[in-house]
Amino acid sequence: MEDEAKKEILEAINVFSSAVDKQFGEIKSEMTEMKSEMTEMKSEMTEMKSEMTEMKSVMVTKDFLQDQLGLLKGDLTVMMRGENKKIIALVEIMEKKQLLTRDEARAFYEMEPFPKLMI
């Protein structure tokens, strides 16, 4: 009977160790898979970091944009003043040739963007 009890105990230990070996195998497989996924994620993160660095190098800052808009506004104002002077000269010529009345000329002078005030 002792031999049979020993056999049962050994058989139970064998079944238990087989189950533990199977579980360890599954865990090892999952760990290998997770390690592979982590390596892939690390590679993707490195790529994203590189792309963000590149984006930062070409990104326009708010201050730069405000400066450029200010310069553009100044350039447009200068151009509009030049055109305004042309219109004033044209209205004066038309008024001298009596193609426009004094009131019509005054209406042109008072128009935006740079009204000429008649005192």
Secondary structure, DSSP 8 states (H G I E B T S, - for coil): -HHHHHHHHHHHHHHHHHHHHHHHHHHHHHHHHHHHHHHHHHHHHHHHHHHHHHHHHH---HHHHHHHHHHHHHHHHHHHHHHHHHHHHHHHHHHHTTSS-HHHHHHHHT-SSS-----
